Amino acid sequence: MDSKDKDHILSLKVMRLTRPSLFTGLSVGCDARDLPGDHLNAETRADIAVPPGLHNTGVGHLLLLPQSFGNIYLGETFSCCLCVHNDSNEIIRDVAIKAVLQMSNQRAVLQMSNQRVPLLGDDEDEPLHQLQPSDTINEVIQHEVKDIGTHILVCAVSYQASSGEQQNFRKFFKFQVMKPLDVKTKFYNAECDEVYLEAGVQNITSGPLCLEKVELEPSPYFTVVSMNKISTDSNSLVFGGINTINTHDTRQYLYCLKPRPEARASPATLRHATAIGKLDIVWRTNMGDRGRLQTSQLQRMAPQYGDVRVTVERIPSVVQLERQFEVLLTITNICERSLDLHLAFLGGGGGSEWSGVSSQTVPTLSPGQYTSLTLSLLPLHTGLQTIAGVRLTDTFLKRTYDYENLAQVFITRDKVREKGEV
């Protein structure tokens, strides 16, 4: 970007500093028996950009300097060089350069103002320059881009002419900052208070990216376990040693968030905890340029348990047909008043029946308090069966809570080996 005012003797040029790209040679050849003979092959072999021994690949070993301003993506570092040149035969004194980056994005519109970030010349004590005829001042500025939308680089140059008159001019350079990644999330709230997050990271840039880090920074209520490694004691990702993602491709990441002990001690607080955390993503382009992006706070839909919650703490995964087994249930009061509950059994589900008394009274539960009950079931049908048929009744409000999908158990005709049995 070049600019010079006809009334000024200084010219201003702004050049973006970017890495070169790989030069791609033209790979056109033919069989020697065709009409062109060996002429096209000879031209290919004579091309200086063709690597030795790889004449038909089309991938060169030379670097190509940028031919345009290029694309700028959110999270990258914008670098440019400001050049002020003295086109006259006079000595120009007291030359000062200022640069301000102005953003007119959606956030600025909501704030009814434009964001302005000073990049150069903001210090009042900065020394002034003196330019000899045909001399140039070069200033390099860098800024990590944190907003999407239209950006305007405002450059101001002031100087003292030979006549002693103070002169100044300003120039504006506009560019767009685009979104590099598209992140889509899905949440699953488990019965044990764990939250599973599936994050899809899609590359929407014009070239391949190498994802160096995709980590979840959890909120104060949770700890996080990454499920993207080959094993828990290994740092190797399932995507391989070099996690390269091409344009429009997507990587799926899975995380398990477990409640912290202090959060688990307060079920009401945990129930309303919708903030999960932030995704921190670091990548590099094919030429090594680094970019970093952090999402806003990810929000889940809070699970709806009502005033009381029933969870299965212990249940065997496989049981033998017509052989009684036990289930440990935990009943938790997650409301702000004491509860007097009555427990009744309507049937264990399609493959089993509850064994024992048909109903019982639960001890009074204060807010946040829980009680554990060990119950027995008798399996009657084989296969994967659902444990259901539990009803809790709030004796004060006469409100009932039915639980029809507490857990699943596999019922088999074969004898199930007990723990410690050889």
C-alpha positions in Angstrom: 0.0 0.0 0.0 1.6 3.2 -1.2 0.5 6.7 -0.5 1.8 10.2 -1.1 -0.1 13.5 -0.9 0.7 15.9 -3.8 1.2 18.8 -1.3 3.8 16.9 0.8 7.4 16.1 0.2 7.3 12.8 2.1 5.8 9.6 0.9 4.3 6.8 3.1 4.3 3.2 2.1 2.8 0.3 4.2 4.0 -3.2 3.5 2.7 -6.3 5.2 5.3 -8.7 6.5 4.4 -12.3 5.8 6.3 -15.5 5.1 6.8 -16.6 1.5 5.0 -19.6 0.0 6.2 -22.6 -1.8 6.5 -22.1 -5.6 4.5 -24.6 -7.6 6.0 -25.4 -11.0 4.0 -26.3 -14.1 4.1 -30.0 -14.7 3.1 -30.7 -18.3 4.6 -33.7 -20.1 3.8 -36.2 -22.8 4.9 -39.5 -24.2 8.0 -39.3 -26.4 6.0 -41.0 -29.2 3.4 -38.2 -29.3 3.5 -35.4 -31.7 5.4 -32.9 -29.4 8.1 -35.6 -28.9 10.4 -34.8 -26.0 10.0 -31.0 -26.1 7.5 -30.7 -23.2 9.6 -33.0 -21.0 12.7 -31.1 -21.8 11.0 -27.8 -20.7 10.0 -29.4 -17.5 13.5 -30.7 -16.8 14.9 -27.3 -17.5 12.6 -25.5 -15.0 14.7 -24.3 -12.1 11.8 -24.8 -9.7 11.5 -28.5 -10.3 13.3 -30.6 -7.7 15.8 -33.1 -9.1 14.3 -36.5 -9.7 10.7 -35.2 -9.1 9.9 -33.8 -12.6 6.2 -34.6 -12.6 5.2 -33.7 -9.1 4.5 -30.0 -9.7 5.8 -29.1 -6.2 8.8 -26.8 -6.3 11.7 -26.3 -3.9 11.7 -22.5 -4.4 10.0 -19.9 -2.2 7.7 -17.3 -3.7 7.4 -13.8 -2.3 3.9 -12.6 -1.4 2.2 -11.1 -4.4 -0.8 -9.6 -2.5 -1.8 -8.4 0.9 -3.1 -11.9 1.7 -5.7 -13.1 4.2 -5.6 -12.1 7.9 -7.3 -14.5 10.4 -8.4 -14.0 13.9 -5.7 -15.0 16.4 -2.8 -14.4 14.1 -0.2 -11.6 14.5 -0.5 -8.8 12.0 2.9 -7.4 11.1 3.7 -4.6 8.8 6.4 -2.1 8.0 5.8 1.6 7.7 8.2 3.4 5.3 8.5 7.2 5.2 10.7 8.4 2.4 12.1 11.9 1.8 11.5 12.6 -1.9 12.9 16.1 -1.8 16.4 17.6 -1.8 15.9 19.2 1.6 16.6 18.0 5.1 13.4 17.3 6.9 13.4 17.6 10.7 11.1 16.6 13.5 9.6 13.7 11.6 7.1 11.7 13.8 5.1 8.7 12.8 1.9 7.5 14.6 -0.1 4.4 13.8 -3.5 3.4 15.3 -5.5 0.3 14.5 -9.2 1.0 14.5 -11.8 -1.8 14.6 -15.4 -1.3 13.5 -16.7 -4.7 14.4 -20.0 -5.9 16.0 -18.8 -5.5 19.5 -17.7 -1.9 18.9 -21.1 -1.2 17.3 -22.9 -2.5 20.4 -20.7 -0.2 22.5 -21.6 2.7 20.2 -17.9 3.4 19.6 -14.9 2.2 17.6 -12.1 0.4 19.3 -8.7 2.2 18.8 -5.4 0.4 19.6 -2.3 2.6 19.4 0.5 0.7 17.7 3.2 3.4 17.2 4.1 6.8 18.4 1.9 6.8 21.5 4.8 7.8 23.8 5.0 11.6 24.0 8.7 11.3 24.9 9.6 9.4 21.8 12.5 11.1 20.0 11.8 12.8 16.6 13.6 11.7 13.4 15.6 13.7 10.9 15.5 12.7 7.2 18.3 13.5 4.7 17.4 13.7 1.0 16.4 10.3 -0.3 16.5 8.8 3.2 13.9 6.4 4.6 12.5 5.7 8.0 11.4 2.1 8.6 9.2 1.2 11.5 7.9 -2.4 12.1 4.6 -2.8 14.1 3.0 -6.0 15.3 -0.4 -6.7 16.8 -2.3 -9.9 17.7 -5.7 -9.7 16.0 -8.5 -10.4 18.5 -11.6 -9.2 16.6 -13.3 -10.2 13.4 -14.5 -7.7 10.9 -13.2 -4.5 9.2 -9.9 -3.1 10.5 -8.5 0.3 9.5 -4.8 1.1 10.0 -4.6 4.9 10.5 -1.1 6.3 9.9 -0.2 9.9 10.6 3.0 11.6 9.6 4.1 15.0 10.9 7.3 16.9 10.1 8.9 20.4 9.9 9.5 21.6 6.4 12.6 23.7 5.5 10.6 26.8 5.8 9.9 26.0 9.4 6.2 25.3 8.9 4.8 22.3 10.7 3.2 19.8 8.2 1.2 16.6 8.8 -1.0 14.2 6.8 -2.9 11.0 7.5 -3.6 7.9 5.4 -6.0 5.1 6.0 -5.5 1.4 5.0 -8.5 -1.0 5.3 -8.4 -4.8 5.6 -10.7 -7.6 6.7 -10.0 -10.1 9.5 -11.7 -13.4 8.9 -12.6 -16.4 11.1 -10.0 -19.2 10.9 -11.9 -22.0 12.7 -15.4 -23.1 13.2 -16.0 -24.7 16.6 -19.2 -26.7 17.2 -19.9 -28.3 20.6 -22.3 -30.9 22.0 -22.9 -31.7 25.7 -24.1 -34.8 27.5 -25.0 -34.7 31.2 -24.3 -38.1 32.8 -26.2 -39.3 35.8 -23.1 -39.3 37.9 -22.8 -35.5 37.5 -20.1 -35.9 34.9 -20.4 -33.8 31.7 -19.0 -35.0 28.4 -18.1 -32.4 25.8 -17.7 -33.1 22.1 -16.0 -30.3 20.2 -15.7 -30.3 16.4 -12.9 -28.0 15.1 -13.2 -27.2 11.4 -10.5 -25.5 9.3 -12.1 -22.7 7.3 -8.9 -21.0 6.1 -7.5 -21.2 2.6 -4.7 -23.6 3.5 -3.8 -26.5 5.8 -3.2 -26.0 9.5 -1.2 -27.9 12.1 -3.1 -28.0 15.4 -0.5 -27.8 18.2 -2.9 -27.6 21.1 -6.6 -28.0 21.6 -7.3 -28.0 25.4 -10.2 -27.3 27.6 -9.8 -24.9 30.5 -12.6 -26.0 32.9 -14.6 -23.7 35.1 -14.1 -23.7 38.9 -16.8 -26.4 39.3 -15.1 -29.1 37.3 -11.8 -30.9 36.5 -11.2 -32.1 33.0 -9.9 -35.3 31.5 -8.9 -35.3 27.9 -10.1 -38.4 26.0 -8.1 -37.7 22.9 -5.0 -39.7 23.9 -4.0 -43.2 23.1 -3.8 -44.1 26.8 -4.1 -42.2 30.1 -0.4 -42.4 30.7 0.6 -41.3 27.2 0.8 -37.9 25.6 0.3 -39.3 22.1 -2.9 -38.1 20.5 -5.1 -40.4 18.5 -4.6 -38.1 15.5 -0.9 -38.9 15.3 2.4 -37.1 16.0 1.6 -34.2 13.6 -2.1 -33.2 13.8 -2.6 -31.6 10.3 -6.0 -30.6 9.2 -6.8 -29.6 5.6 -9.2 -26.9 4.4 -12.8 -27.6 5.3 -11.8 -30.8 7.3 -12.9 -31.3 10.9 -11.3 -32.8 14.0 -13.5 -34.2 16.8 -12.3 -33.8 20.4 -13.9 -35.4 23.5 -13.5 -34.3 27.1 -14.9 -35.6 30.4 -15.6 -33.0 33.1 -15.9 -34.3 36.6 -17.3 -32.2 39.5 -14.8 -31.0 42.1 -15.3 -32.3 45.6 -16.5 -29.0 46.9 -19.0 -28.7 44.0 -20.3 -32.2 44.6 -20.9 -31.3 48.2 -23.4 -28.7 47.1 -25.8 -30.4 44.6 -28.0 -27.3 44.2 -25.0 -25.3 43.1 -23.8 -28.0 40.8 -27.2 -28.3 39.2 -27.2 -24.6 38.3 -23.6 -24.6 37.1 -24.0 -24.0 33.3 -20.5 -22.6 32.6 -18.2 -25.5 31.5 -15.0 -23.8 30.4 -13.1 -22.4 27.4 -11.4 -24.1 24.5 -7.8 -22.9 24.0 -6.6 -23.7 20.4 -3.1 -23.1 19.1 -2.2 -23.8 15.4 0.5 -23.1 12.8 0.2 -22.6 9.1 2.1 -24.6 6.5 4.9 -22.0 6.7 5.1 -21.9 10.5 3.0 -18.8 11.3 1.4 -19.1 14.8 -2.2 -18.5 15.7 -4.1 -18.7 18.9 -7.8 -18.7 19.6 -9.8 -19.0 22.8 -13.5 -19.5 22.7 -15.9 -17.7 25.0 -17.3 -19.5 28.0 -19.1 -22.7 26.8 -22.5 -23.1 28.3 -24.5 -26.2 28.7 -28.2 -26.8 29.5 -28.5 -27.4 33.2 -30.0 -30.9 33.9 -33.6 -30.8 35.3 -33.9 -33.1 38.3 -36.8 -31.4 40.1 -36.5 -31.4 43.9 -35.0 -34.8 44.4 -32.5 -36.9 42.5 -32.0 -40.7 42.3 -28.7 -42.1 41.1 -27.3 -45.7 40.9 -24.0 -45.9 42.8 -23.4 -49.6 42.4 -24.8 -52.3 40.1 -23.3 -55.4 38.5 -22.9 -55.3 34.8 -23.7 -59.0 34.2 -26.1 -61.2 36.3 -27.3 -64.7 36.1 -31.0 -65.5 35.2 -33.2 -66.0 38.3 -30.3 -65.2 40.7 -31.0 -62.3 42.9 -28.7 -59.2 42.8 -28.4 -56.0 44.7 -28.5 -52.3 43.6 -27.2 -49.4 45.6 -29.4 -46.3 45.1 -28.6 -42.8 46.5 -31.5 -40.3 47.0 -30.4 -36.7 47.3 -32.5 -33.6 48.3 -31.5 -30.8 45.9 -34.1 -28.3 46.8 -34.0 -25.6 49.5 -36.5 -27.3 52.0 -36.6 -30.5 53.9 -38.2 -33.5 52.2 -40.3 -36.3 53.6 -40.4 -39.0 50.9 -42.2 -42.3 50.4 -40.5 -44.9 48.2 -42.6 -47.4 46.2 -41.7 -50.1 43.6 -43.9 -50.4 40.5 -41.8 -53.2 38.9 -38.1 -53.6 38.0 -38.6 -53.2 34.3 -39.1 -55.5 31.4 -36.6 -58.1 32.6 -36.6 -58.1 36.4 -38.7 -57.5 39.5 -38.0 -55.8 42.8 -37.6 -58.2 45.7 -38.7 -57.4 49.2 -41.2 -54.9 50.6 -43.2 -53.0 48.1 -42.8 -49.6 49.7 -41.0 -47.8 52.5 -40.6 -44.4 54.1 -37.3 -42.5 53.5 -35.8 -40.7 56.4 -36.3 -36.9 56.3 -33.7 -35.2 54.1 -32.4 -31.7 54.8 -31.4 -29.5 51.9 -28.3 -31.1 50.2 -28.5 -34.2 52.3 -28.7 -37.7 50.8 -29.3 -41.3 51.9 -28.3 -44.6 50.4 -30.5 -47.7 50.1 -29.5 -51.3 49.1 -32.3 -52.9 47.1 -32.7 -56.4 45.6 -33.9 -57.4 42.2 -34.7 -60.8 40.7 -33.9 -61.2 36.9 -36.6 -63.0 34.9 -35.6 -62.5 31.2 -32.3 -62.7 29.4 -30.7 -59.9 27.4 -29.9 -56.2 28.1 -32.6 -55.1 30.5 -33.4 -51.7 31.9 -33.9 -51.1 35.6 -37.0 -49.0 36.3 -40.1 -48.9 38.4 -39.0 -46.6 41.2 -41.5 -44.0 42.4 -40.8 -41.3 45.1 -43.7 -39.3 46.5 -43.3 -35.9 48.3 -45.7 -36.4 51.2 -46.0 -32.6 51.7 -46.7 -31.5 48.2 -48.2 -34.8 47.1 -45.8 -34.7 44.1 -44.6 -37.9 42.5 -41.3 -38.7 40.7 -41.1 -41.8 38.5 -37.7 -43.2 37.4 -38.0 -45.5 34.4 -34.4 -45.6 33.2 -32.1 -45.9 36.2 -29.5 -48.3 34.7 -29.0 -51.3 32.5 -27.8 -54.8 33.3 -27.1 -57.8 31.1 -28.9 -61.0 32.1 -27.5 -64.3 31.0 -28.3 -68.0 31.5 -24.7 -68.8 32.1 -23.1 -68.8 35.5 -21.4 -65.4 36.3 -17.9 -65.8 37.7 -17.7 -64.0 41.1 -14.7 -61.8 42.0 -11.8 -63.8 43.3 -13.2 -67.0 41.8 -10.7 -69.0 39.7 
